[in-house]
Amino acid sequence: MSPTLMLDDDSIMTHKHAFQTDDTGEFIFTWYFDQWSESDSCVIENSIMVNGELFGD
């Protein structure tokens, strides 16, 4: 079965999506940038919130 879209948050710079599989209930999180950073340095936060609990940096 195909995953169910749980979150769809598109902004100018990022696209964030969360899917939940129908057969196992596992979550799949994806996010990506659609533009290059205009500065020489770029900070990417690597954290997600699941059921009110923060995971990552």
N, CA and C atoms as an extended XYZ file, in Angstrom:
171
Properties=species:S:1:pos:R:3:atomname:S:1:resname:S:1:resid:I:1 pbc="F F F"
N         0.837       -1.183        0.000 N   MET     1
C         0.000        0.000        0.000 CA  MET     1
C         0.880        1.243        0.000 C   MET     1
N         0.365        2.302       -0.532 N   SER     2
C         1.149        3.530       -0.607 CA  SER     2
C         1.107        4.269        0.726 C   SER     2
N         2.146        5.072        1.019 N   PRO     3
C         2.173        5.842        2.264 CA  PRO     3
C         1.088        6.912        2.290 C   PRO     3
N         0.659        7.284        3.475 N   THR     4
C        -0.322        8.340        3.675 CA  THR     4
C         0.411        9.623        4.029 C   THR     4
N         0.106       10.714        3.336 N   LEU     5
C         0.743       11.999        3.611 CA  LEU     5
C         0.219       12.549        4.929 C   LEU     5
N         1.127       12.761        5.894 N   MET     6
C         0.750       13.250        7.216 CA  MET     6
C         1.054       14.738        7.390 C   MET     6
N         2.069       15.232        6.692 N   LEU     7
C         2.504       16.622        6.824 CA  LEU     7
C         2.944       17.095        5.464 C   LEU     7
N         2.532       18.290        5.087 N   ASP     8
C         2.950       18.867        3.820 CA  ASP     8
C         3.181       20.346        4.064 C   ASP     8
N         4.421       20.726        4.335 N   ASP     9
C         4.765       22.095        4.700 CA  ASP     9
C         5.777       22.627        3.702 C   ASP     9
N         5.314       23.376        2.711 N   ASP    10
C         6.200       23.941        1.700 CA  ASP    10
C         6.396       25.429        1.967 C   ASP    10
N         7.644       25.854        2.005 N   SER    11
C         7.966       27.268        2.098 CA  SER    11
C         8.841       27.626        0.902 C   SER    11
N         9.326       28.860        0.855 N   ILE    12
C        10.122       29.300       -0.290 CA  ILE    12
C        11.401       28.481       -0.422 C   ILE    12
N        12.048       28.170        0.710 N   MET    13
C        13.353       27.517        0.665 CA  MET    13
C        13.306       26.012        0.894 C   MET    13
N        12.327       25.516        1.634 N   THR    14
C        12.341       24.100        1.993 CA  THR    14
C        11.002       23.439        1.705 C   THR    14
N        11.059       22.159        1.521 N   HIS    15
C         9.861       21.334        1.380 CA  HIS    15
C         9.972       20.217        2.405 C   HIS    15
N         8.979       20.087        3.278 N   LYS    16
C         9.013       19.070        4.322 CA  LYS    16
C         7.763       18.204        4.201 C   LYS    16
N         7.956       16.917        4.203 N   HIS    17
C         6.839       15.989        4.075 CA  HIS    17
C         7.006       14.844        5.067 C   HIS    17
N         5.919       14.362        5.612 N   ALA    18
C         5.943       13.181        6.484 CA  ALA    18
C         4.887       12.207        5.986 C   ALA    18
N         5.273       10.966        5.854 N   PHE    19
C         4.371        9.925        5.395 CA  PHE    19
C         4.302        8.827        6.446 C   PHE    19
N         3.163        8.157        6.524 N   GLN    20
C         3.043        6.973        7.373 CA  GLN    20
C         2.592        5.817        6.492 C   GLN    20
N         3.333        4.711        6.535 N   THR    21
C         2.993        3.561        5.702 CA  THR    21
C         1.750        2.873        6.253 C   THR    21
N         0.905        2.418        5.348 N   ASP    22
C        -0.348        1.779        5.747 CA  ASP    22
C        -0.135        0.374        6.299 C   ASP    22
N         0.868       -0.339        5.785 N   ASP    23
C         1.034       -1.738        6.191 CA  ASP    23
C         1.790       -1.904        7.509 C   ASP    23
N         2.830       -1.098        7.754 N   THR    24
C         3.622       -1.263        8.984 CA  THR    24
C         3.449       -0.113        9.967 C   THR    24
N         2.905        1.022        9.523 N   GLY    25
C         2.742        2.177       10.400 CA  GLY    25
C         4.009        2.970       10.610 C   GLY    25
N         5.088        2.627        9.875 N   GLU    26
C         6.345        3.357       10.003 CA  GLU    26
C         6.201        4.755        9.412 C   GLU    26
N         6.983        5.695        9.964 N   PHE    27
C         6.991        7.060        9.460 CA  PHE    27
C         8.184        7.270        8.543 C   PHE    27
N         7.970        8.016        7.477 N   ILE    28
C         9.023        8.393        6.541 CA  ILE    28
C         9.020        9.917        6.482 C   ILE    28
N        10.156       10.529        6.841 N   PHE    29
C        10.266       11.982        6.826 CA  PHE    29
C        11.220       12.401        5.719 C   PHE    29
N        10.814       13.376        4.929 N   THR    30
C        11.692       13.911        3.890 CA  THR    30
C        11.627       15.431        3.924 C   THR    30
N        12.761       16.058        3.726 N   TRP    31
C        12.773       17.497        3.499 CA  TRP    31
C        13.981       17.848        2.659 C   TRP    31
N        13.829       18.866        1.820 N   TYR    32
C        14.899       19.238        0.913 CA  TYR    32
C        14.804       20.720        0.602 C   TYR    32
N        15.906       21.266        0.105 N   PHE    33
C        15.986       22.677       -0.252 CA  PHE    33
C        15.860       22.824       -1.757 C   PHE    33
N        15.154       23.853       -2.193 N   ASP    34
C        14.985       24.055       -3.625 CA  ASP    34
C        15.850       25.183       -4.174 C   ASP    34
N        16.708       25.778       -3.342 N   GLN    35
C        17.608       26.840       -3.796 CA  GLN    35
C        18.956       26.672       -3.105 C   GLN    35
N        19.995       27.176       -3.753 N   TRP    36
C        21.311       27.206       -3.117 CA  TRP    36
C        21.346       28.357       -2.123 C   TRP    36
N        22.115       28.206       -1.077 N   SER    37
C        22.290       29.279       -0.109 CA  SER    37
C        23.053       30.425       -0.761 C   SER    37
N        22.662       31.652       -0.441 N   GLU    38
C        23.342       32.815       -1.010 CA  GLU    38
C        24.609       33.176       -0.228 C   GLU    38
N        24.831       32.569        0.912 N   SER    39
C        26.026       32.868        1.699 CA  SER    39
C        27.036       31.736        1.559 C   SER    39
N        28.237       31.980        2.108 N   ASP    40
C        29.289       30.965        2.060 CA  ASP    40
C        29.078       29.862        3.087 C   ASP    40
N        28.253       30.125        4.086 N   SER    41
C        28.004       29.111        5.111 CA  SER    41
C        26.508       28.835        5.194 C   SER    41
N        26.184       27.614        5.513 N   CYS    42
C        24.786       27.222        5.590 CA  CYS    42
C        24.618       26.254        6.755 C   CYS    42
N        23.622       26.485        7.578 N   VAL    43
C        23.343       25.600        8.703 CA  VAL    43
C        22.041       24.868        8.413 C   VAL    43
N        22.104       23.553        8.459 N   ILE    44
C        20.913       22.735        8.250 CA  ILE    44
C        20.568       22.080        9.578 C   ILE    44
N        19.386       22.363       10.085 N   GLU    45
C        18.959       21.751       11.329 CA  GLU    45
C        18.471       20.342       11.038 C   GLU    45
N        18.947       19.401       11.802 N   ASN    46
C        18.588       18.005       11.594 CA  ASN    46
C        17.803       17.523       12.805 C   ASN    46
N        16.558       17.949       12.893 N   SER    47
C        15.727       17.518       14.007 CA  SER    47
C        14.279       17.443       13.552 C   SER    47
N        13.540       16.544       14.171 N   ILE    48
C        12.122       16.394       13.865 CA  ILE    48
C        11.357       16.225       15.168 C   ILE    48
N        10.085       16.556       15.137 N   MET    49
C         9.213       16.391       16.288 CA  MET    49
C         8.255       15.246       15.981 C   MET    49
N         8.251       14.231       16.841 N   VAL    50
C         7.357       13.087       16.676 CA  VAL    50
C         6.556       12.930       17.952 C   VAL    50
N         5.244       13.032       17.823 N   ASN    51
C         4.350       12.907       18.982 CA  ASN    51
C         4.780       13.816       20.133 C   ASN    51
N         5.177       15.044       19.790 N   GLY    52
C         5.565       16.021       20.793 CA  GLY    52
C         6.955       15.842       21.367 C   GLY    52
N         7.736       14.877       20.849 N   GLU    53
C         9.089       14.629       21.346 CA  GLU    53
C        10.100       14.994       20.269 C   GLU    53
N        11.135       15.775       20.647 N   LEU    54
C        12.133       16.253       19.700 CA  LEU    54
C        13.248       15.227       19.533 C   LEU    54
N        13.574       14.920       18.279 N   PHE    55
C        14.669       14.013       17.958 CA  PHE    55
C        15.668       14.746       17.078 C   PHE    55
N        16.962       14.525       17.292 N   GLY    56
C        17.991       15.130       16.453 CA  GLY    56
C        18.802       16.152       17.202 C   GLY    56
N        19.344       17.115       16.443 N   ASP    57
C        20.232       18.133       17.012 CA  ASP    57
C        19.470       19.118       17.877 C   ASP    57
